[in-house]
């Protein structure tokens, strides 16, 4: 556009805007013979910073309870009474439900009577029957020994009388036969006592003990059946499910009450082995939940020592506090786990990176000649905000962070003004510099 001023013909340029990224060409009021103004791209730049940077491993997970107990009866019986509702807080050992058990109680009572009889029989055998048999066997040995001694003396005396001609030989034979019989009776009594000491006494005691043990087993089994009718919570937690009502029949093995410990939750996820190897127990993490603005702090509580055979991934658990119960079991969440950390890392904003088609990376440097120059760099740890530069930059370089996209090497640039200068008065368009 041209404007005719007075009697002179003067070409004045009001403004020309050229957009190549963010391009501003300012043309002052020049005479018709002046040359075209230089065109420069406005960019923002900053020096690389040195500081700690941590690798971030992101994944999706599902919140699970810290502990869970599904209470299923071991017997099939009608529900006699339920003592809790859904949402009720319960404690370990608290009675939650009871089933009908009168038939089981009767069986337990019968078994208790059998146990009492077995205990009495055991006491009788150990403290009466067995000692009496032992005493009787000893008395039999003593008596047989006395009879043998008498028979021996009688046989000797009659032999002497026979030598003196006082008695007939038949009397001696009778005395000798009586001695042989007494010897046999003594030997039998001794063998009986020895057998009683080595075998019979122990066997009788074990038999009585076996009957007692069997009776105890039947009684304990009956008592266990009765105990199955009472369902108690094995953990502290909250009742999350209670499908039955009083009077309905509970099937053996089918849960009728579910208790969860939600004082803390576990975010369970699966990671590739290469990512899991960068984690350590107790490592910091953040859990982002839909509807909650601030991320929830968490820590690594479990790293599986084995790969999942189906997906060849590693299962990882993150533990996060939930004392107020604001987080719900089953909620899908996004987690970011802090991995390897480098303390003195040279880093630039991620927005400064210019990836190439061949996979290499580079940045634009604001040169001292007022032009942008591309430089290849080697990357280290990368986060959403910053990226570590392991080679290609120094702290003295001025890296273009905004406005570098689409720039060619050697393009003239101007650094954008700081925010503190945004309010300064700008010269009007068309004025001479």
Helices and strands as residue ranges (DSSP letters): E 23-24, E 40-47, E 49-72, E 77-82, E 89-90, E 95-99, H 102-124, I 125-129, H 130-164, H 169-195, I 196-200, H 201-227, E 230-232, E 237-241, E 249-250, E 255-271, H 273-276, E 284-288, E 296-303, E 314-321, E 332-349, G 350-352, E 354-355, E 361-366, E 372-382, E 386-391, E 398-402, E 413-415, G 419-421
